[in-house]
């Protein structure tokens, strides 16, 4: 006898005989079991639907197991209807056995979830947290608007101050020139000391104008968004170097294969221009070399501007990116002391990094990272939120 014959053997009396085949009693059990079967069947169908639309639920496994348990319970009631007229009790018992195993597994799984369930926040706690976050978001929005308004005011102040301060500086330079011309027209021979005083006054005026320009430039960083365009690093470096290297004594060496990529061209060009200008301006020799190298990282390009100039003491690396910081007396160096501070702020604004390294023989290596197109777009999207 095979397994099918055993499961569906009719050697036993049907369950209807226990009801003495009384129609009212028989149909009471049949209809009740049928309704229970339909209800039990609808529950796992609903659970499957919930799991499909909410794949993030943390209890998906136990819900699936619970659905199987309920479905099997429903089948036991369907088989109870069958056994009213057929004595297939081996089949009925086998289904109950499988149901028992699944029910025990479900119970064990639920007990294991008790610690996690205890940590779940109540609906009231969730409501309070939602209200708290809404309030914090409203405050953040108001603060962001206040900062935007403040930035606009500061920008307007910076523009006005720069214009108002540069006007008298131009007047002072013009007056100094007129005084010098009048003295020369009167055949007054100026002493070397007087000439040095005129030169010193002129250099101080130039430095003040440069300082005002750099302050205005520093205040604008991050306030204007340019379009993302394709740039060629080799061409850009060559053009900037030719523009800056007036005495032609410094040689530029580009690593072969410098990347061409899409980015915001203006701030990237400003970083390269300032770094190349620093390497040329602070070189101690009329003849020297500057190297531009790069390394490709996962989300960034890493660029290195290396020179064979006098270099910088590693102990001073932390100072040179500070505002108005110069390692030489201000009368001995051109500029406002804001060049590297501007570079550092631009690079940081684009989630990059700026570092320095002393070369083994002489000179300085400036290493900065710049985001690739995908990373740049992510950064800009976050800034706009």
Rosetta blueprint (number, residue, H / E / L):
1 X L
2 X L
3 X H
4 X H
5 X H
6 X H
7 X H
8 X L
9 X L
10 X L
11 X L
12 X L
13 X L
14 X L
15 X H
16 X H
17 X H
18 X L
19 X L
20 X L
21 X L
22 X L
23 X H
24 X H
25 X H
26 X H
27 X H
28 X H
29 X H
30 X H
31 X H
32 X H
33 X H
34 X H
35 X H
36 X H
37 X H
38 X H
39 X H
40 X H
41 X H
42 X H
43 X H
44 X H
45 X H
46 X H
47 X H
48 X H
49 X H
50 X H
51 X H
52 X H
53 X H
54 X L
55 X L
56 X L
57 X L
58 X L
59 X L
60 X H
61 X H
62 X H
63 X H
64 X H
65 X H
66 X H
67 X H
68 X H
69 X H
70 X H
71 X H
72 X H
73 X H
74 X H
75 X H
76 X H
77 X H
78 X H
79 X H
80 X H
81 X H
82 X H
83 X H
84 X H
85 X H
86 X L
87 X L
88 X L
89 X H
90 X H
91 X H
92 X H
93 X H
94 X H
95 X H
96 X H
97 X H
98 X H
99 X H
100 X H
101 X H
102 X H
103 X H
104 X H
105 X H
106 X H
107 X H
108 X H
109 X H
110 X H
111 X H
112 X H
113 X H
114 X H
115 X H
116 X H
117 X H
118 X H
119 X H
120 X L
121 X L
122 X L
123 X H
124 X H
125 X H
126 X H
127 X H
128 X H
129 X H
130 X H
131 X H
132 X H
133 X H
134 X H
135 X H
136 X H
137 X H
138 X H
139 X H
140 X H
141 X H
142 X H
143 X H
144 X H
145 X H
146 X H
147 X H
148 X H
149 X H
150 X H
151 X H
152 X H
153 X H
154 X H
155 X H
156 X H
157 X H
158 X H
159 X H
160 X H
161 X H
162 X H
163 X H
164 X H
165 X H
166 X H
167 X H
168 X H
169 X H
170 X H
171 X H
172 X H
173 X H
174 X H
175 X H
176 X H
177 X H
178 X H
179 X H
180 X H
181 X H
182 X H
183 X H
184 X H
185 X H
186 X L
187 X L
188 X L
189 X L
190 X L
191 X L
192 X H
193 X H
194 X H
195 X H
196 X H
197 X H
198 X H
199 X H
200 X H
201 X H
202 X H
203 X H
204 X H
205 X H
206 X H
207 X H
208 X H
209 X H
210 X H
211 X H
212 X H
213 X H
214 X H
215 X H
216 X H
217 X H
218 X H
219 X H
220 X H
221 X L
222 X L
223 X L
224 X L
225 X L
226 X L
227 X L
228 X E
229 X E
230 X E
231 X E
232 X E
233 X H
234 X H
235 X H
236 X H
237 X H
238 X H
239 X H
240 X H
241 X H
242 X H
243 X H
244 X H
245 X L
246 X L
247 X L
248 X L
249 X L
250 X E
251 X E
252 X E
253 X E
254 X E
255 X L
256 X L
257 X L
258 X L
259 X L
260 X E
261 X E
262 X E
263 X E
264 X E
265 X H
266 X H
267 X H
268 X H
269 X H
270 X H
271 X H
272 X H
273 X H
274 X H
275 X H
276 X H
277 X H
278 X H
279 X H
280 X H
281 X H
282 X L
283 X L
284 X L
285 X L
286 X L
287 X L
288 X E
289 X E
290 X E
291 X E
292 X E
293 X E
294 X E
295 X E
296 X E
297 X L
298 X L
299 X L
300 X E
301 X E
302 X E
303 X E
304 X E
305 X E
306 X E
307 X E
308 X L
309 X L
310 X L
311 X L
312 X L
313 X L
314 X H
315 X H
316 X H
317 X L
318 X L
319 X L
320 X L
321 X L
322 X L
323 X L
324 X L
325 X L
326 X L
327 X L
328 X L
329 X L
330 X H
331 X H
332 X H
333 X L
334 X L
335 X L
336 X L
337 X L
338 X L
339 X H
340 X H
341 X H
342 X H
343 X H
344 X H
345 X H
346 X H
347 X H
348 X H
349 X H
350 X L
351 X L
352 X L
353 X L
354 X E
355 X E
356 X E
357 X E
358 X E
359 X L
360 X L
361 X L
362 X L
363 X L
364 X E
365 X E
366 X E
367 X E
368 X E
369 X E
370 X E
371 X E
372 X L
373 X H
374 X H
375 X H
376 X H
377 X H
378 X H
379 X H
380 X H
381 X H
382 X H
383 X H
384 X H
385 X L
